Amino acid sequence: MAKATDDAPQSLGVAVLTVSDTRTKDTDSSGQFLLEALTDAGHEVRAREIVIDDIYQIRAVLSSWIADSDVEAVLVTGGTGFSGRDSTPEAVAPLFDKQIDGFGEVFRALSFEEIGSSTVQSRALAGLANNTVIFCMPGSTGACRTAWGGLIRDQLDSTYRPCNFVGVLRVRSEQG
């Protein structure tokens, strides 16, 4: 797809949530990658949290960001697999007003090119909640690179054509 060049990119307020029972800010390479990618793209990181893989702790953090008019997008890394306590989809999906079905589908298609059939173990998902877009991806740094470079970067870029999520997100900002 081509990018339009006639308008300047708009900065979004974005929060990053890492879901992990073991990572700290010092060892969270996925969250750090997303912070740097967002900053490089001209967005403002409004918040960063790490929570254990617990449905209610995930929902508590996300709910506060969904209600915050300064947070227009949330990137969630971790908890999307099938092992142990992975519960990000169960925590996040009930918060969605609308699910973005294509995100998981396209993520897995891109990921298949990199890791083969192991991609079926990813339950990556995305949706809108209170006009806040939420992207949930696996916890590996490689998966975050794939999701960012293949999908998220363009969808958070106001100049990306034929469409992006910025117009949808700006509706709330203008109302609040």
BELGI-V747965 format. One record per residue. N is the residue number from 0. RES is the residue in one letter. PHI is phi in whole degrees, -180 to 180 (* if undefined). OMEGA is omega in radians with two decimals (NA if undefined). Layout:
BEGIN
N&RES&PHI&OMEGA  N&RES&PHI&OMEGA
END
This chain:
BEGIN
0&M&*&3.14  1&A&-90&3.06  2&K&-101&3.04  3&A&-76&-3.13  4&T&-116&-3.03  5&D&-84&3.12  6&D&-128&-3.10  7&A&-77&3.10  8&P&-61&3.12  9&Q&-102&3.09  10&S&-81&3.08  11&L&-110&2.98  12&G&-89&-3.03  13&V&-128&3.06  14&A&-117&-3.14  15&V&-122&3.11  16&L&-120&3.03  17&T&-103&3.10  18&V&-104&-3.09  19&S&-163&3.04  20&D&-86&-3.02  21&T&-126&-3.03  22&R&-81&3.02  23&T&-122&3.11  24&K&-61&3.12  25&D&-73&-3.08  26&T&-110&-3.09  27&D&-87&-3.11  28&S&-69&3.12  29&S&-67&3.10  30&G&-61&3.13  31&Q&-65&3.08  32&F&-58&-3.12  33&L&-63&3.09  34&L&-59&-3.11  35&E&-67&3.13  36&A&-63&3.12  37&L&-62&3.14  38&T&-63&3.12  39&D&-61&-3.14  40&A&-84&3.08  41&G&91&3.12  42&H&-89&3.11  43&E&-102&3.08  44&V&-81&-3.09  45&R&-87&-3.10  46&A&-162&3.04  47&R&-144&3.12  48&E&-137&2.95  49&I&-124&3.09  50&V&-127&3.06  51&I&-69&-3.09  52&D&-76&-3.13  53&D&-134&-3.06  54&I&-50&-3.02  55&Y&-76&3.05  56&Q&-70&3.08  57&I&-61&-3.12  58&R&-63&-3.12  59&A&-62&-3.14  60&V&-65&-3.12  61&L&-62&-3.13  62&S&-61&3.12  63&S&-67&3.13  64&W&-72&3.12  65&I&-61&-3.13  66&A&-80&-3.08  67&D&-87&-3.10  68&S&-67&3.10  69&D&-83&3.12  70&V&-107&-3.10  71&E&-101&3.14  72&A&-147&3.09  73&V&-131&3.04  74&L&-110&-3.14  75&V&-113&3.10  76&T&-121&3.08  77&G&105&3.05  78&G&78&-3.07  79&T&-102&-3.12  80&G&-89&-3.12  81&F&-114&-3.03  82&S&-88&3.00  83&G&41&-3.01  84&R&-96&-3.11  85&D&-52&-3.07  86&S&-143&-3.14  87&T&-58&3.14  88&P&-60&3.13  89&E&-67&3.13  90&A&-76&-2.95  91&V&-90&-3.03  92&A&-53&3.13  93&P&-65&3.13  94&L&-82&-3.06  95&F&-70&2.90  96&D&-82&3.10  97&K&-143&3.07  98&Q&-91&3.07  99&I&-101&-3.04  100&D&-57&-3.07  101&G&-62&-3.11  102&F&-61&-3.13  103&G&-62&-3.13  104&E&-63&-3.11  105&V&-70&3.10  106&F&-57&-3.12  107&R&-65&3.08  108&A&-65&3.10  109&L&-64&-3.11  110&S&-65&3.12  111&F&-57&3.12  112&E&-65&-3.09  113&E&-98&-3.02  114&I&-125&3.09  115&G&67&-3.01  116&S&-67&3.08  117&S&-61&-3.13  118&T&-62&3.13  119&V&-65&3.11  120&Q&-87&3.07  121&S&-95&3.05  122&R&-109&3.10  123&A&-56&-3.13  124&L&-153&3.12  125&A&-153&3.10  126&G&-172&3.10  127&L&-114&3.06  128&A&-137&-3.11  129&N&53&-3.11  130&N&58&2.98  131&T&-110&3.11  132&V&-86&-3.12  133&I&-125&3.09  134&F&-113&3.12  135&C&-114&-3.09  136&M&-134&3.11  137&P&-58&-3.04  138&G&-86&3.14  139&S&-78&3.12  140&T&-63&3.10  141&G&-61&3.12  142&A&-66&3.10  143&C&-65&3.08  144&R&-62&3.14  145&T&-62&-3.12  146&A&-65&-3.13  147&W&-64&-3.05  148&G&-70&-3.07  149&G&-92&-3.03  150&L&-142&-2.91  151&I&-66&-3.10  152&R&-52&-3.11  153&D&-67&-3.09  154&Q&-73&3.05  155&L&-100&-3.13  156&D&-100&-3.09  157&S&-64&-3.13  158&T&-95&-3.10  159&Y&-74&-3.12  160&R&-122&0.33  161&P&-85&3.12  162&C&-156&3.11  163&N&-153&-3.10  164&F&-87&-3.03  165&V&-61&3.12  166&G&-60&3.10  167&V&-65&-3.09  168&L&-70&-3.10  169&R&-69&3.11  170&V&-57&3.14  171&R&-67&-3.13  172&S&-60&-3.13  173&E&-74&3.12  174&Q&-78&-3.03  175&G&-93&NA
END
